[in-house]
Amino acid sequence: MVTLQPSFLLTNCKIPLLLFRSVLTVACEQTEVLLFDPISSKHIKTLSEAHEDCVNNIRFLDNRLFATCSDDTTIALWDLRKLNTKVCTLHGHTSWVKNIEYDTNTRLLVTSGFDGNVIIWDTNRCTEEGCPHKKFFHTRFLMRMRLTPDCSKMLISTSSGYLLILHDLDLTKSLEVGSYPILRARRTTSSSDTTATSSSGPRAVGSPCHQNDSSPLSEKHMSRPSQREGGSPRNSLEVLTPEVPGERDRGNCITSLQLHPKGWATLLRCSSNTDDQEWTCVYEFQEGAPVRPVSPRCSLRLTHCIEEANVGRGYIKELCFSPDGRMISSPHGYGIRLLGFDMQCSELVDCLPKEAGPLQEIRSLYSHKDVVLTTKFSPTHCQIASGCLSGHVSLYQPKF
């Protein structure tokens, strides 16, 4: 029999955010970043003044370099071999910085913040003074931003319930207002409703797309970028309202956004505008799933969902896929739930239902005394970490 045995790390920092690599890094609501050995659970280092405000996210660029971002509006680059000082500090955002992504092919760092900006940083030309950067995209109510594993798409979630997808991504081109074609403005389909009508232009009032006037975007307002031979325009924008069970008439906020490690689906944590319901939902990319014909556009289709406990209302809960994409770890009250597409932890492509079905609860793990807000799988070991509101981190690993 195999059990998951927890070990405990006392971080003394509220609202930790976790990242696994060769070390387990913990970003704190305070100004600290803590580093642990994930095998021995031993504390390695505390970066006591990593930032001047809450640390929100950590991203490894390779085996030694990592970046942190903060409510102090900055991004910091660090080297594991020399943690006493930062490599450099990046200035460009005007509000809290919440997300860091990295394109390993171009070595471009991508960040997003509550100022609504997505900024590109050229780490190829970093100095002690910082990196050359430019504003790539802007939208209102921005919450989270992610790149697909092949960096061909950028997904952006908003607090107003919209999901934006930039297709055929080219990070070298800045997108100013009206410089991209809007492909769709519609609600995503469920598995039982694959013929929903889509429109190709105007957004309704409340659209997250920034405009200089109150009129909706239309064809005459949009300059078309160059189109590759036999392909669609680069950086084409698709605007969706993901279907969430029970939320058809009330609207929702997309608080957490993750991507399947093979790029087959996106994983959302959604809460109702009144904070009385919370859901975890999986949406298949209609384009790119190996068992389906390639469609001209990448519409999302709701395939699996499950209602959450909604403990700790108002707090964002960060969930994640396992490295192989077969399981989801989701904060659930004072613990986490391991969810699968079926009870055998099969691949998503082997469990695509005709109608949206429930995620299956594989296991529940409860070891905290406060609301769990974040969880992460190790990419290299059989481990899961979870962090709670009061700053405790639990590491779970199999015990035979």
Stockholm file with secondary structure:
# STOCKHOLM 1.0

chainA/1-400         MVTLQPSFLLTNCKIPLLLFRSVLTVACEQTEVLLFDPISSKHIKTLSEAHEDCVNNIRFLDNRLFATCSDDTTIALWDLRKLNTKVCTLHGHTSWVKNIEYDTNTRLLVTSGFDGNVIIWDTNRCTEEGCPHKKFFHTRFLMRMRLTPDCSKMLISTSSGYLLILHDLDLTKSLEVGSYPILRARRTTSSSDTTATSSSGPRAVGSPCHQNDSSPLSEKHMSRPSQREGGSPRNSLEVLTPEVPGERDRGNCITSLQLHPKGWATLLRCSSNTDDQEWTCVYEFQEGAPVRPVSPRCSLRLTHCIEEANVGRGYIKELCFSPDGRMISSPHGYGIRLLGFDMQCSELVDCLPKEAGPLQEIRSLYSHKDVVLTTKFSPTHCQIASGCLSGHVSLYQPKF
#=GR chainA/1-400 SS CCEEEEEEEECCCSSCEEEESSSEEEECSSSCEEEECTTTCCEEEEETTSSSSCEEEEEESSSSEEEEEETTSEEEEEETTBTTSCSEEEECCSSCEEEEEEETTTTEEEEEETTSEEEEEEGGGCBTTBCCEEEEEEBTTEEEEEECTTSSCEEEEETTSCEEEEESCCTTSCCCTTCSCEEEEEECEETTCCCCCCCSSCCCTTCSBCCSSSSCCCGGGCCCCCBCTTSCBTTEEEEEECCCTTCTTTCEEEEEEEECTTSSEEEEEEEETTSSCEEEEEEEETTTCTTSCCCSSCCEEEEEEEECCCCSTTSCCBCEECTTSSEEEEEETTEEEEEESSTTCCCGGGCCCSSCEECEEEEEEECCSSCEEEEEECSSSSCEEEEETTSEEEEEEEEC
#=GC SS_cons         CCEEEEEEEECCCSSCEEEESSSEEEECSSSCEEEECTTTCCEEEEETTSSSSCEEEEEESSSSEEEEEETTSEEEEEETTBTTSCSEEEECCSSCEEEEEEETTTTEEEEEETTSEEEEEEGGGCBTTBCCEEEEEEBTTEEEEEECTTSSCEEEEETTSCEEEEESCCTTSCCCTTCSCEEEEEECEETTCCCCCCCSSCCCTTCSBCCSSSSCCCGGGCCCCCBCTTSCBTTEEEEEECCCTTCTTTCEEEEEEEECTTSSEEEEEEEETTSSCEEEEEEEETTTCTTSCCCSSCCEEEEEEEECCCCSTTSCCBCEECTTSSEEEEEETTEEEEEESSTTCCCGGGCCCSSCEECEEEEEEECCSSCEEEEEECSSSSCEEEEETTSEEEEEEEEC
//
